[in-house]
Amino acid sequence: MNLEANPEDFHIKKSVYEEMIAYCKQALPYEACGLLSGLNETGNTLWKIKNESLSLNRFNMSKEAIKHAVMGMHEKHEIFTGIFHSHPTSLAIPSSHDIENNPYDDIAYLIVSFYKGKVDVRCYKMNNKKVIPFNLLIMDE
């Protein structure tokens, strides 16, 4: 599949998108989190990572869990392309805590919201604490 990549687009496989939403829904009422990998601006593989904070409005992934996921990415010949987490009761917009604690500039940052019982998934990039909305494009397999 040859994608004409817009630098403001993040492509995610439909099956990965659906798996991400299901995983986040299963974690309710707590936040869920994890990583995405693929090639360039794509999410081909979902890496579910335990939320160490088990919180309604915070997430924390251990360095060891991240390292293990990144090793798996290398084995699949993919690169780390995104991070995701859920907002069980708020909009799919990065919170001030999300912005202040994001260690990954130029990585897609996806938020799965369940605000008022509706699923909304948004994508951003953050550079120097500046939030830039990105188009999230769902790819057929």
Sequence and secondary structure as in RCSB ss.txt:
>XXXX:A:sequence
MNLEANPEDFHIKKSVYEEMIAYCKQALPYEACGLLSGLNETGNTLWKIKNESLSLNRFNMSKEAIKHAVMGMHE
KHEIFTGIFHSHPTSLAIPSSHDIENNPYDDIAYLIVSFYKGKVDVRCYKMNNKKVIPFNLLIMDE
>XXXX:A:secstr
      TTEEEEEHHHHHHHHHHHHHHTTS  EEEEEESSSEE EEEEE  TT  SS     HHHHHHHHHHHHH
TT EEEEEEEEESSS SS  HHHHHT   TTSEEEEEE GGG  EEEEEEEETTEEEEEEEEEE  
